[in-house]
Amino acid sequence: MIARARGRHTFARLTQEGSRVRRSTLWCTWCPQPDPSDPTEVAFSIGRALGPAVVRNRLRRRLRAILRELDSVGQLPPVTVLIGATPATIELTFSQLRRNLQELISAIKL
């Protein structure tokens, strides 16, 4: 199950305790969940440099769909993660984006 990362405390924890990972056009800041039975919490940092709102929202939806796929096969670790993208991400096909996100998630070491 995937939950939204919300609240000042969550983002403060990411800032203070988080580890950073970068793969291709995606990056993330993550920290482990205090209780491993808690769902993975996800937030996105998709800036205006990527394009207008339609483009940014499409990318966010695509990332969410891929994360749901990864969660359904048990590839998501119990973490809180903030995922960001570079402007080059917009040009990727869905399969390229899936591969990049899978590499990013597999680089998270608990």
Protein Blocks (a to p, Z undefined) as FASTA:
>chain_A
ZZddedjklmmmmmmmpccddehjbccdddddfblkbccdddddddfklocfklmmmmmm
mmmmmmmmmmmnopaccddddddddfklmmpcfklmmmmmmmmmmmpcZZ
